Amino acid sequence: MPSIYITEVTRLGSDYGGLSIMALQAPVPPSQIIAIGASSLVSLPIGGAARFIRVYTEAKCTITFGMPGTMPVATIAGGVTLPAEVIEYFGVTPGMTVAVIANTNV
């Protein structure tokens, strides 16, 4: 079954001049891995130090973000649709969750 990988990013990498670049700063924490299926599944809450998340999808899916203390439900009619095998970055608030569902719409 395909999965979505959610990696918390606490700070961005920097170039030789000290400017921030959109790259993960090592060490990189383990990713949350959530199966992409016909029903909505939800991630664990994003940690308190995270400012961004890196999302990698193995299959086309739709994700929905939940604010802290809420339980999002992903549907193919709403949210952010991501193609298969893509990496996206999103700004987040600690405590947010991510719901995912398979999206086979063309």
Phi, psi and omega per residue, in radians:
M1 nan 2.348 3.126
P2 -1.185 2.773 -3.083
S3 -2.347 2.898 2.974
I4 -2.015 2.417 -3.123
Y5 -1.977 2.160 -3.119
I6 -2.013 2.029 -3.130
T7 -1.979 2.198 3.123
E8 -1.380 2.373 -3.133
V9 -2.050 2.034 -3.128
T10 -1.515 -0.537 3.057
R11 -2.736 2.692 -3.130
L12 -1.424 2.774 3.032
G13 -1.231 3.015 3.115
S14 -2.373 2.678 3.107
D15 -1.514 -3.087 -3.093
Y16 -1.101 -0.400 3.103
G17 -1.530 0.012 3.131
G18 1.508 0.091 3.133
L19 -1.447 2.474 3.122
S20 -1.166 2.450 3.051
I21 -2.274 2.703 -3.108
M22 -1.384 1.345 3.112
A23 -2.533 2.622 3.109
L24 -1.244 2.432 3.074
Q25 -1.630 2.109 3.121
A26 -1.251 2.582 -0.007
P27 -1.334 2.566 -3.125
V28 -1.721 2.255 3.140
P29 -1.211 2.822 3.086
P30 -1.087 2.632 3.126
S31 -1.510 2.612 2.887
Q32 -1.374 2.362 -3.141
I33 -2.061 2.129 -3.095
I34 -2.186 2.294 3.108
A35 -1.155 2.457 3.064
I36 -1.706 2.023 -3.085
G37 -2.463 -2.934 -3.070
A38 -1.324 -0.233 3.090
S39 -2.126 2.723 -3.085
S40 -1.222 2.281 3.023
L41 -2.135 2.622 -3.014
V42 -2.082 2.489 3.091
S43 -1.313 2.950 2.921
L44 -1.242 2.789 3.109
P45 -1.052 2.523 3.081
I46 -1.186 2.397 -3.080
G47 -1.153 2.821 -3.049
G48 -1.146 -0.383 -3.127
A49 -1.650 -0.187 -3.060
A50 -1.276 2.437 3.078
R51 -2.065 -0.402 3.118
F52 -2.414 2.809 2.914
I53 -2.225 2.575 3.034
R54 -1.845 2.190 -3.099
V55 -2.034 2.194 3.045
Y56 -2.063 2.281 -3.128
T57 -2.007 2.394 3.071
E58 -1.591 -0.250 -3.135
A59 -2.565 2.790 3.093
K60 -1.062 2.316 -3.094
C61 -2.689 2.972 3.027
T62 -2.119 2.340 3.092
I63 -2.033 2.647 3.095
T64 -2.351 2.418 -3.136
F65 -1.697 2.449 3.062
G66 -1.986 2.340 3.095
M67 -1.235 2.791 -3.124
P68 -0.896 2.330 3.115
G69 1.498 -0.041 3.106
T70 -1.977 2.784 3.141
M71 -2.022 1.774 -3.121
P72 -1.265 2.722 3.035
V73 -2.219 2.097 3.128
A74 -1.422 2.395 3.025
T75 -2.338 2.710 3.132
I76 -1.272 -0.213 -3.135
A77 -1.483 -0.254 -3.102
G78 -2.531 2.879 -3.133
G79 1.754 -2.806 -3.104
V80 -1.902 2.067 3.109
T81 -1.552 2.265 -3.131
L82 -2.073 2.373 3.077
P83 -1.273 2.956 3.098
A84 -1.183 2.570 3.033
E85 0.976 0.896 3.123
V86 -2.200 2.669 3.033
I87 -2.035 2.262 3.087
E88 -2.287 2.657 3.053
Y89 -2.025 2.458 3.121
F90 -2.341 2.435 2.978
G91 -1.308 2.424 -3.093
V92 -2.367 2.878 3.012
T93 -1.912 2.368 3.097
P94 -0.905 2.422 -3.131
G95 1.666 -0.247 3.097
M96 -1.138 2.741 3.039
T97 -2.196 2.863 3.131
V98 -2.199 2.206 3.049
A99 -1.813 2.536 -3.115
V100 -2.376 2.548 3.058
I101 -2.538 2.579 3.073
A102 -1.121 2.539 3.124
N103 -2.348 1.881 -3.127
T104 -1.750 0.087 3.085
N105 -1.128 2.503 3.140
V106 -1.606 nan nan
